[in-house]
Amino acid sequence: MKQPGKIKQAEKIAEGSAEVRRGMNAFLQTLQGERNASAHTLRAYRNELKRFGAFLGPDIQWKDVDHVMVRSFLSHLHELGLSKVSVARALAALRSMYKWLAREGLVSQNPARLVSTPKMPKKLPRVPTLEEMNTLLDSGMPEDAAFPERERLIFELLYGCGLRNSELVGIELGDIHEANGLILIRGKGKKQRYAPLEGKADEALKIYLVARQAILAATRKNPRRLLINVRGGELTTRSVGRIVKQIAVAKGLPPDVHPHTLRHAFGTHMLTEGADLRAIQELLGHERLSTTQKYTQLSIQHVMEVYDRTHPRAK
């Protein structure tokens, strides 16, 4: 793994001590290996820890860092113009790293645990309505779609199965069990679950596989993963994000729609239609029910919007 390079902070360049860099790199290596963290997670943690090492400078060792210094670091980020969300994300990275350092015997305490997370206003994500999603999917893909069969499948799996972007691009051909109507999903931390493959999603898959085979026959490639580009290479999460945004905008949805928006829509619409919260938890692969309960808030918000818009006594 690459050693953290010099990080520019404000008007000067600073970097952590050799001891601090070694600890950070060992932690990141553990994330990548044992915990099977996604590339996005690794990149985010690496950026936050580089900032911390730069703030500490070349002389500070682990034993010198206390909760006051961690709090000063967060204040420093705030002064640099980072949002409360970014500051909270940096603190979460430090807590996770220190927890690992303590378990490895490299530090005796976790100073980040004593620092409070910045309070942020609760902002519920805007979720497309059932009507919007049905209109998008039933009307077909735009004429200028690069690979309409693939684009249709992407939407059907993200919304129809509630998948994360990384889970979607990680699906391999061997994970599809059409006879049983299931797809094996590899979630966070090497956890696995099965997602239902039925109805429109199954129909979209069958159509896509024919088009996929035609491309591979022409390009003479043999990728393991399900989703490919028009050159026969495997699709990336970034490409999926771009595809989802382009098609959503073309269909009249807001430009802030991304793959996770469709996952939110899956959970919210399932709950609105009467699904049990525990069942939604299982389908989404949430470890804690509290994570799934946010869809209750989304559903209530939708109900209140409908009431305010339609009930004569609300006007």
C-alpha positions in Angstrom: 0.0 0.0 0.0 1.3 3.5 -0.8 2.5 5.5 2.0 0.6 8.8 2.6 2.1 11.5 0.6 2.4 15.2 1.5 -1.0 16.8 2.1 -1.6 20.5 1.5 -3.5 22.1 4.4 -4.1 25.8 4.3 -0.8 27.6 3.5 1.7 24.9 4.6 2.5 21.2 3.8 2.5 18.8 6.7 2.7 15.0 7.1 2.4 12.6 10.0 5.3 11.0 11.9 6.7 7.6 10.7 4.9 5.9 13.6 1.6 7.5 12.8 1.9 6.7 9.1 2.7 3.1 9.8 -0.4 2.7 12.0 -2.6 4.4 9.4 -1.3 2.2 6.6 -1.7 -1.0 8.7 -5.3 0.0 9.5 -6.1 0.6 5.8 -4.5 -2.6 4.8 -6.8 -4.4 7.3 -9.8 -2.7 5.8 -8.8 -3.8 2.4 -7.9 -7.3 3.3 -9.8 -8.7 6.3 -12.8 -6.5 6.2 -13.2 -6.4 2.4 -14.0 -2.7 2.3 -15.1 -1.2 -1.0 -12.8 1.0 -3.0 -15.0 3.9 -2.2 -14.7 3.3 1.6 -11.0 2.8 1.4 -10.6 6.1 -0.5 -12.7 8.0 1.9 -10.9 6.6 5.0 -7.5 7.3 3.4 -8.4 10.9 2.6 -9.6 11.5 6.2 -6.6 9.9 7.8 -4.2 11.8 5.6 -5.8 15.0 6.8 -5.3 13.9 10.3 -1.6 13.0 9.8 -1.0 16.3 8.1 -2.6 18.1 11.0 -0.5 16.3 13.6 2.8 17.0 11.8 6.1 15.1 11.8 6.8 15.0 15.5 3.5 13.9 17.1 3.4 10.2 18.2 0.3 8.2 19.1 0.9 8.7 22.9 0.8 12.5 22.4 -2.7 12.5 20.9 -5.6 13.2 23.3 -9.3 14.1 22.9 -8.4 17.8 23.0 -6.1 17.4 20.0 -8.8 15.4 18.1 -11.3 18.2 18.9 -8.8 20.8 17.6 -8.4 18.8 14.4 -12.2 18.9 13.8 -12.2 22.6 14.5 -9.4 22.9 11.9 -11.5 21.1 9.3 -14.4 23.4 10.1 -12.1 26.4 9.6 -11.0 25.0 6.2 -14.7 25.2 5.1 -15.7 21.5 5.4 -19.3 20.8 6.1 -20.6 19.2 9.3 -21.2 16.0 7.3 -17.5 16.0 6.3 -16.3 16.7 9.8 -18.5 13.9 11.2 -17.1 11.6 8.6 -13.6 12.4 9.6 -14.4 11.7 13.2 -16.0 8.4 12.3 -12.8 7.4 10.5 -10.6 8.3 13.5 -12.9 6.3 15.8 -12.7 3.3 13.6 -8.9 3.5 13.3 -8.3 4.1 17.0 -10.5 1.1 17.8 -8.3 -1.1 15.6 -5.1 0.5 17.0 -6.2 -0.3 20.6 -7.1 -3.9 19.7 -3.6 -4.3 18.1 -2.0 -2.8 21.3 -0.6 0.2 19.5 -2.4 2.7 21.7 -3.8 2.5 25.2 -7.0 4.6 24.6 -9.3 5.9 22.0 -9.3 9.7 22.3 -11.8 10.1 19.4 -14.4 8.3 21.5 -14.5 11.2 23.9 -15.3 13.7 21.2 -19.0 14.4 20.3 -20.2 14.0 16.7 -21.2 17.4 15.3 -25.0 17.8 15.4 -26.5 18.0 11.9 -30.1 18.8 10.9 -32.1 15.8 9.9 -32.6 15.9 6.1 -34.6 13.1 4.6 -33.6 12.2 1.1 -36.1 13.0 -1.6 -37.5 9.7 -2.9 -39.2 9.3 -6.3 -42.9 8.4 -6.0 -44.3 5.0 -7.1 -45.9 6.8 -10.1 -42.6 8.3 -11.1 -40.7 5.0 -10.9 -43.5 3.1 -12.8 -43.5 5.8 -15.5 -39.7 5.6 -15.8 -39.6 1.9 -16.1 -42.7 1.2 -18.1 -41.9 3.8 -20.8 -38.6 2.2 -21.7 -35.1 3.6 -21.9 -34.3 6.8 -23.8 -33.5 6.5 -27.5 -29.9 7.7 -27.0 -29.2 5.1 -24.3 -25.8 3.5 -25.0 -26.9 0.0 -24.0 -30.7 0.1 -23.4 -31.0 -3.6 -22.3 -28.3 -3.0 -19.7 -29.7 0.3 -18.5 -33.1 -1.3 -18.0 -31.6 -4.1 -16.0 -29.7 -1.6 -13.8 -32.9 0.2 -12.9 -34.8 -3.0 -12.3 -32.2 -4.5 -10.0 -31.4 -1.3 -8.1 -35.1 -0.5 -7.5 -36.6 -4.0 -7.8 -34.1 -5.6 -5.4 -32.9 -2.6 -3.3 -29.2 -3.2 -4.1 -26.3 -1.0 -3.3 -24.3 0.2 -6.3 -21.3 -1.8 -5.2 -23.5 -4.9 -4.8 -24.9 -4.5 -8.3 -21.6 -4.2 -10.1 -20.2 -7.1 -8.0 -22.8 -9.6 -9.3 -21.2 -12.5 -11.2 -22.9 -14.8 -13.7 -22.6 -17.7 -11.2 -24.5 -15.7 -8.6 -27.7 -15.8 -10.6 -30.0 -18.8 -9.8 -32.8 -18.3 -12.2 -34.3 -21.7 -11.5 -34.9 -20.6 -7.8 -35.7 -17.0 -8.7 -32.7 -15.7 -6.6 -29.5 -13.7 -6.9 -26.7 -14.1 -4.5 -25.7 -10.6 -3.2 -22.3 -9.9 -1.6 -22.9 -7.1 0.8 -20.7 -5.1 3.1 -18.0 -6.9 5.2 -18.2 -10.2 3.2 -21.9 -10.7 4.3 -24.1 -12.5 1.8 -27.8 -12.5 1.2 -30.2 -13.6 -1.5 -32.4 -11.1 -3.5 -35.5 -12.1 -5.3 -35.3 -12.3 -9.1 -38.9 -12.2 -10.3 -41.2 -10.4 -12.5 -39.8 -7.4 -14.4 -36.3 -7.9 -13.1 -36.2 -11.4 -14.4 -37.6 -10.4 -17.7 -35.0 -7.6 -18.0 -32.2 -10.0 -17.2 -33.2 -12.5 -19.9 -33.3 -9.7 -22.5 -30.0 -8.3 -21.3 -28.2 -11.6 -21.4 -28.9 -12.0 -25.1 -27.5 -8.6 -25.9 -24.6 -9.2 -23.6 -23.7 -12.4 -25.4 -23.7 -10.6 -28.7 -21.2 -8.0 -27.5 -18.9 -10.6 -26.0 -19.0 -12.7 -29.2 -17.9 -9.6 -31.1 -15.3 -8.5 -28.6 -14.1 -12.0 -27.7 -14.0 -11.1 -24.0 -15.2 -13.3 -21.1 -15.8 -11.2 -18.0 -17.0 -12.9 -14.8 -19.3 -10.1 -13.8 -22.8 -9.6 -15.0 -22.7 -6.0 -16.1 -20.4 -5.0 -19.0 -19.8 -2.0 -21.1 -20.2 -1.9 -24.9 -16.6 -2.9 -25.3 -17.0 -6.1 -23.2 -15.3 -4.8 -20.1 -16.8 -4.9 -16.6 -18.9 -1.9 -15.5 -17.8 0.2 -12.6 -19.8 1.9 -9.8 -18.9 5.3 -11.3 -20.4 4.3 -14.7 -23.5 3.0 -13.0 -23.9 6.3 -11.2 -23.5 8.3 -14.4 -26.0 6.0 -16.3 -28.6 6.3 -13.5 -28.3 10.1 -13.4 -28.5 10.5 -17.2 -31.6 8.4 -17.6 -33.3 9.9 -14.5 -32.9 13.4 -15.9 -34.0 12.3 -19.4 -37.2 10.9 -17.8 -37.9 14.1 -15.9 -36.6 13.2 -12.4 -34.3 15.6 -10.5 -30.6 15.6 -11.3 -29.7 14.5 -7.7 -31.0 11.0 -8.4 -28.3 8.4 -7.9 -28.2 4.6 -7.4 -28.8 4.9 -3.7 -31.9 6.9 -4.4 -33.4 3.9 -6.0 -32.5 1.8 -3.0 -34.3 4.3 -0.8 -37.2 4.2 -3.1 -37.3 0.4 -2.8 -37.5 0.4 1.0 -39.9 3.3 1.2 -42.3 1.9 -1.4 -42.2 -1.6 0.2 -43.1 0.0 3.5 -45.8 2.1 2.0 -47.4 -0.9 0.4 -47.5 -2.8 3.7 -44.3 -4.8 3.9 -43.0 -5.8 7.4 -40.0 -3.7 8.6 -38.1 -6.9 9.4 -38.6 -8.2 5.9 -37.3 -4.9 4.4 -34.3 -5.2 6.7 -33.5 -8.6 5.4 -34.0 -7.6 1.8 -31.8 -4.5 2.1 -29.1 -6.4 4.1 -29.1 -4.0 7.0 -27.3 -5.3 10.1 -29.5 -3.2 12.5 -33.2 -2.6 12.4 -32.6 1.0 13.4 -31.0 1.6 10.0 -34.2 0.3 8.3 -36.4 2.4 10.5 -35.5 5.6 8.6 -37.8 4.4 5.9 -40.6 4.8 8.4 -39.7 8.5 8.5 -39.6 8.7 4.7 -43.0 7.0 4.5 -44.6 9.3 7.1 -43.2 12.3 5.3 -44.7 11.1 2.0 -48.1 10.6 3.7 -48.0 14.2 5.2 -47.1 15.6 1.8 -50.1 13.8 0.2 -52.4 15.1 3.0 -51.2 18.7 2.7 -51.7 18.5 -1.1 -55.1 16.8 -1.2 -57.1 17.2 2.0 -59.5 20.2 1.8 -59.0 21.0 5.5 -55.2 21.1 5.1 -55.4 24.1 2.7 
